[in-house]
Amino acid sequence: MNSSYAQDMTITKMRLALQWLPQAQFAGYYVALEKGFYRKEGIDLEIINGGPDISPSQYLKDNKADFATMWLSTAIQKRAEGLKIVNIAQMIQRSSLMLVTKKSSLIKKPEDFHNKKVSIFDGDFAIQPKALFKALNIRPRIIPQSSSPNLFLRDGVDGVSAMWYNEYHALVSAGINEDELTSFFYSDYNLNFPEDGIYVTEEVYKKNPLKVCSFIKASIEGWYYAFTRPDEAGFKTHVEGRCPCEQGSSKLDAFKDKRLNDR
């Protein structure tokens, strides 16, 4: 294995498709790219930023990316639909998705969302809230949610979808005291769906398994670097306009907390 690995140090162009816009959620990959960890492993990596209209699984299917991040629920669905993908690294073990309300709304338990206006994201992010609403037999008034929680900040909805390390801290950064908020983690209601994993097609894995292993090694090194140097990592998610909307290092700390600790 070691001799084969040593012989596989040719530089290979590879692409990683992320499922959302640049933020602390992906800091480890950006850091690994900036610090040359992928290059050290023989990979010339291009990161393809995600967004509301980007499907990482489609990038894999169309051979526009070698690696993609996605939630386990999405991967299972795509696999069932015939896309032969494999999980090469499960980076997050717990769900960070939650619903947040203001205490002034008097919503004290999930059942209280019935007939209330709740904004939720589309796609994979909608699976857990819809499952919860169905299990509780309640019918909130669903409002499509953009990448910003501004509608909630302006009292346009009673509840808002949030990732612990992203939108929740954006609310706090906007001036809302945490004591004024009520949070409902889906993981507390038997809906703990593991989130970001790294996926490749079976074809890519079989064609170059050593490069796949090298990619994982460099990515983990990037995350270790990011967690031990959060200020620098937070800055790197901002460079070249990558993440102008967030306080990178503080959200990275929140991401580390959710990723490494069990509440």
N, C-alpha and C positions, 0 to 999 in steps of 0.2 A: 504493500500500500504506500509506504513512504517513497520508494523509488519511483513508482508510477506517478505519485503526486509531484515529485521533483521534475519529472519529465513533462508535466502538463502546465508549465509556467509560461507558455506562449500567451500573448495578450489577445483576449477574445472580446469582441464587441457584444455587449448584452444590454437588455433593457428591462427596467422595472416599472410596472404600471401601478400607481397608488390609487386608492378608491376615493380620495377626497383631496381638497385643497391643501397646500403646504401648511403645516401646523406642528405643534409639539408631538402629536401622535406619530409623526414620521421622522422626528429629529435624528434618530439613530442612523437612518439611511443617508440623510443629508450630511451628517458628520462623517460617516464612513467614506462618502464620496469626496468631501472637501479635504479630509486628512490623508487621502490616498490609500485607504485600507483595501478597497476593491482592486486598485491598480497593483498593490503589493501581492494580491492573490491571482494576478494575471487576468483581471477583468476590467475592461474599459466600459464603465457603466453609464447609461443614460437613464435619468429618472423622468418618467412621464407623469406629470401632475394630474390628479383626478379632479372631480367636480360633479355637479348635479347631473350633467349629461354624459359623463364618462363611465364606461363599464369595463373594469379591468378584466373580467372573464371574457368579454368579447375581444379584447386585445390579445388574450392568449389564443382564443379560437382562430383569430385572423392572422396569427403569427406576427403580430405587431409588437409583442413583448415576450420576453423569456420567463419573467417572473411577474407575479401580481399579488397584491395584498387584497384579502377579502375576508368576510366573516365566514365562520364554519357553516352557518345556516345557508348562506349563498352557495358555498362550495357543494354542499350536499344536494341542493336543488339543481345546480348546473350539472353535477355528475349524473343525477337521475335523468336529466334531459339528454345525456349522451356525450357531454364534454368530458373527455378522459383527463382529469386533473388529479394531482396528488398533493397532499399537504407535506411540505418539507420542513416546516418549522411553525409551531403554534406559539406566537409571540405573546399573546394575551390570554390568560386562563379564565378571566372573569368578565362579566358584562359590566360596562361602564355607563350604559344607557339608562336614563331616568326620566321621569316626569317631574316638573317643578311647578309649584303654585306659590302665590303669596298667601300668607296666613289670613290676610284681610278677605280672601275669597271664601273663607270658612270651609274649604275642602280639607277634610281631616283624614279621609281614607279613600282608597281608589273608587269605591262605589259612589262617592260624592261627585264623580265626574259626569254622571248621567245628566244629559241635557246641557252640559256646560261646553263652552267653546274651548277646544284643545287643538293646538297646532302640533302636527307631527311631520317628520321628514318622509319623503317618498322612498320607494325601493326597499332595500334590506332593513332600513331603520323603522319601517312600518310594521314589520312582522310581529315584534313583541307587543307594541301597544294594541294592535288589533287582536292578538291572541288574549291579552289581558281583558279587553273589553268584552270579548266573546265569552270568556270563562265566567265573568261576573254578570253577564247578561245585561250590560248597560250600553247606552247609545249616546255617546258624546257627539257634539257637533264638530266634526273634523274640519280643520282649516289647514291647507297646505303650508308648510313652513319653509322659509328660505334659509340661507346660510347664516342669517342674523336673527337674534332673539328680540329685535326692536319692537315687534308687534306686542310681545308680552310686556316689555318695558313701558309701553304706552297704554297698557290695560286693554289692548285689543282682543286678547284671549285670556281665559282663566288659567290655562295650563300650557306649558311649553315643553317640547322635547329637548333634552340636553345630554351631552356627554360630560361625565364628571370632570375630565381634564380640559374641556373646551368651553362649551356654552355656559355651564354652571359658573365657572370662574369669570366668564365674560359678564355675567349678571352681577357678580360681586364687584368686579372692577368698574361696573357702570354706576356703582354707588348704593346698591341694595345691601343692607345688612343681612348676614346669614341668618340671624334670629328672626327675620321677617319672612323667611322662605320655609316651605315644607317640601321635602323631597321623597319621591317614591322610586326606589331602585327596582328594576324588573327582576333582578337576581333574588330579591326578597319574596317574590311571588312565583317561585318555581319556573322562572323564565331566564335562567342564567345561561345565555347563549355565548360561548367563547367567541371573541371578536377577532382581531387581526391575526391571520395566519398568512404564511407565504406559500404560494402555490405555483406549480409548473405543470405543463402537460406531460403525460407519460412519455411522449416522443422526445421532449427536451431532456427529461431525466435519464432516459435510456441512452441517448446520444452522447451526453457528456456529464456523467454523474460526478466526476471529480470537480468540475467547474461549479456544479450545483452545491457541493459541499463547501467549496471555497467561498461561494457567495454567502452562505449561511455564516461561516466563520467570520468574514469581514463585517457582516451586518451586526453580529453579536458584539464584535469589537467596537463598532460604532456606537451601539447602545451603551456599552460599559463606559465608553469615553463620555458620552452625553450625560449619563447619570452622575459621573464623578466630577464633571465640569459643566454644570447646568447653565451658568452665565454665558459661557462661550458657545454652548450648544444652542441656547436660546437665540443668540445673535445669528448663528449660522442659518436658522430657519427664516431669518429676515433678509439675508443678502440677496442682491439682485431683485428686490421686490417680491421675494418668495412668500413672505407672510407679513404684510404690513398691518394686519388687523389685530394682532394679539401681543400680549406680553410674554414672549417666548419662554424665558427661564422660569417664570412663576407657573406657567401651565405645564412645563416639563416636570417640575416638582410634583404637581398634582397627578400627572400621568404616571410618574414613578411610584407614587403612593398607591394608586389604584392597581398598578400592574404587579407590584411586589408584595403588597400587604393585603391581608384578608380583613375586611372591615369587621 
